[in-house]
Amino acid sequence: MTTIGHVFVRRDGAPAGLAPTPENLTHFESLPVPLAIWRPFEELLAEHLSELSDGEIEREETFSFAPAHLNAMIAVIEAEAVTAKPELRDWLAALAALARRAADRHVRVVFVMA
């Protein structure tokens, strides 16, 4: 599996404003973004999620979702997952679960793509 990025969520107790850098990864939960998942994710969800994100939803970008937008993000992901192919549906379920934990902690969901 070729990974082209990760989705990060700050853990409880991590300093506020901490960025997901190689030195700080222990302070973050992460979900890898496989290359095989990225294109279907982008085609299915980029347009719907772009209004909620800070930054462009593109492969070589970093973009994030503020705590105030996480419930809407989760709703969009879950609605679109119903018709998604099984491999994308499984990844979307993991993304929604990670976003729920972020919402509970009132922290951002950050995509760092390469």
C-alpha positions as a Markdown table, in Angstrom:
| # | Residue | x | y | z |
|---|---|---|---|---|
| 1 | Met | 0.0 | 0.0 | 0.0 |
| 2 | Thr | 1.4 | 3.3 | -1.1 |
| 3 | Thr | 0.6 | 6.1 | 1.4 |
| 4 | Ile | 0.4 | 9.7 | 0.1 |
| 5 | Gly | -0.5 | 11.4 | 3.3 |
| 6 | His | -2.0 | 11.2 | 6.8 |
| 7 | Val | -5.0 | 12.6 | 8.6 |
| 8 | Phe | -4.0 | 13.8 | 12.1 |
| 9 | Val | -6.0 | 14.6 | 15.2 |
| 10 | Arg | -4.3 | 16.0 | 18.3 |
| 11 | Arg | -4.5 | 13.6 | 21.3 |
| 12 | Asp | -5.8 | 14.6 | 24.8 |
| 13 | Gly | -3.2 | 16.5 | 26.7 |
| 14 | Ala | -1.2 | 17.6 | 23.7 |
| 15 | Pro | -0.3 | 21.3 | 23.7 |
| 16 | Ala | -2.7 | 23.5 | 21.9 |
| 17 | Gly | -1.5 | 24.7 | 18.5 |
| 18 | Leu | 1.0 | 21.9 | 18.1 |
| 19 | Ala | 1.5 | 20.9 | 14.5 |
| 20 | Pro | 1.9 | 17.4 | 13.2 |
| 21 | Thr | 5.6 | 17.4 | 12.5 |
| 22 | Pro | 7.9 | 14.4 | 12.7 |
| 23 | Glu | 9.1 | 15.5 | 16.1 |
| 24 | Asn | 5.5 | 15.7 | 17.5 |
| 25 | Leu | 3.8 | 12.6 | 16.0 |
| 26 | Thr | 3.4 | 11.0 | 19.4 |
| 27 | His | 0.9 | 13.8 | 20.3 |
| 28 | Phe | -1.4 | 12.8 | 17.4 |
| 29 | Glu | -3.6 | 10.0 | 16.3 |
| 30 | Ser | -3.3 | 9.4 | 12.6 |
| 31 | Leu | -5.0 | 7.7 | 9.7 |
| 32 | Pro | -2.9 | 6.9 | 6.6 |
| 33 | Val | -4.2 | 8.0 | 3.2 |
| 34 | Pro | -3.5 | 5.3 | 0.7 |
| 35 | Leu | -2.9 | 6.3 | -2.9 |
| 36 | Ala | -5.7 | 3.9 | -4.0 |
| 37 | Ile | -8.2 | 5.7 | -1.8 |
| 38 | Trp | -7.2 | 9.3 | -2.6 |
| 39 | Arg | -8.7 | 9.6 | -6.1 |
| 40 | Pro | -12.1 | 8.1 | -5.1 |
| 41 | Phe | -12.2 | 10.2 | -2.0 |
| 42 | Glu | -11.4 | 13.4 | -4.0 |
| 43 | Glu | -14.0 | 12.6 | -6.7 |
| 44 | Leu | -16.7 | 11.7 | -4.2 |
| 45 | Leu | -16.2 | 14.3 | -1.4 |
| 46 | Ala | -13.8 | 17.1 | -2.3 |
| 47 | Glu | -16.6 | 19.4 | -3.7 |
| 48 | His | -18.9 | 18.7 | -0.8 |
| 49 | Leu | -16.2 | 19.2 | 1.9 |
| 50 | Ser | -14.4 | 22.1 | 0.3 |
| 51 | Glu | -16.9 | 24.6 | 1.9 |
| 52 | Leu | -16.0 | 23.2 | 5.3 |
| 53 | Ser | -12.2 | 23.0 | 5.0 |
| 54 | Asp | -9.5 | 25.5 | 5.6 |
| 55 | Gly | -7.3 | 25.1 | 2.5 |
| 56 | Glu | -7.6 | 23.4 | -0.8 |
| 57 | Ile | -8.5 | 19.7 | -0.9 |
| 58 | Glu | -5.8 | 18.6 | -3.2 |
| 59 | Arg | -3.2 | 15.8 | -3.2 |
| 60 | Glu | -0.1 | 17.9 | -2.5 |
| 61 | Glu | -1.7 | 20.2 | 0.0 |
| 62 | Thr | -2.3 | 20.5 | 3.8 |
| 63 | Phe | -5.8 | 21.3 | 4.7 |
| 64 | Ser | -7.9 | 21.0 | 7.8 |
| 65 | Phe | -11.3 | 21.1 | 9.3 |
| 66 | Ala | -12.1 | 23.3 | 12.4 |
| 67 | Pro | -13.9 | 21.9 | 15.3 |
| 68 | Ala | -17.0 | 23.9 | 14.5 |
| 69 | His | -17.2 | 22.1 | 11.1 |
| 70 | Leu | -16.6 | 18.5 | 12.2 |
| 71 | Asn | -20.2 | 17.5 | 12.7 |
| 72 | Ala | -21.1 | 18.7 | 9.2 |
| 73 | Met | -17.9 | 16.9 | 7.8 |
| 74 | Ile | -18.9 | 13.7 | 9.5 |
| 75 | Ala | -22.5 | 13.9 | 8.1 |
| 76 | Val | -21.2 | 14.5 | 4.6 |
| 77 | Ile | -18.8 | 11.6 | 4.9 |
| 78 | Glu | -21.4 | 9.2 | 6.2 |
| 79 | Ala | -24.0 | 10.2 | 3.6 |
| 80 | Glu | -21.5 | 9.6 | 0.7 |
| 81 | Ala | -20.1 | 6.4 | 2.2 |
| 82 | Val | -23.5 | 4.7 | 1.6 |
| 83 | Thr | -22.9 | 4.5 | -2.1 |
| 84 | Ala | -19.1 | 4.2 | -2.0 |
| 85 | Lys | -17.1 | 1.1 | -3.0 |
| 86 | Pro | -16.4 | -1.2 | 0.0 |
| 87 | Glu | -12.7 | -0.3 | 0.2 |
| 88 | Leu | -13.5 | 3.5 | 0.2 |
| 89 | Arg | -16.4 | 2.9 | 2.6 |
| 90 | Asp | -14.2 | 1.2 | 5.1 |
| 91 | Trp | -11.6 | 4.1 | 5.0 |
| 92 | Leu | -14.4 | 6.7 | 5.3 |
| 93 | Ala | -15.8 | 4.9 | 8.4 |
| 94 | Ala | -12.3 | 5.1 | 9.9 |
| 95 | Leu | -12.1 | 8.8 | 9.0 |
| 96 | Ala | -15.5 | 9.5 | 10.5 |
| 97 | Ala | -14.5 | 7.8 | 13.7 |
| 98 | Leu | -11.3 | 9.8 | 13.9 |
| 99 | Ala | -13.3 | 13.0 | 13.2 |
| 100 | Arg | -15.8 | 12.1 | 16.0 |
| 101 | Arg | -12.9 | 11.8 | 18.4 |
| 102 | Ala | -11.6 | 15.2 | 17.3 |
| 103 | Ala | -15.1 | 16.7 | 17.8 |
| 104 | Asp | -15.2 | 15.3 | 21.3 |
| 105 | Arg | -11.8 | 16.9 | 22.0 |
| 106 | His | -12.7 | 20.2 | 20.2 |
| 107 | Val | -9.6 | 19.9 | 18.0 |
| 108 | Arg | -9.0 | 20.2 | 14.2 |
| 109 | Val | -8.7 | 17.3 | 11.7 |
| 110 | Val | -5.6 | 18.0 | 9.6 |
| 111 | Phe | -4.8 | 16.3 | 6.3 |
| 112 | Val | -1.1 | 16.4 | 5.4 |
| 113 | Met | -0.7 | 15.2 | 1.9 |
| 114 | Ala | 2.5 | 14.6 | -0.1 |
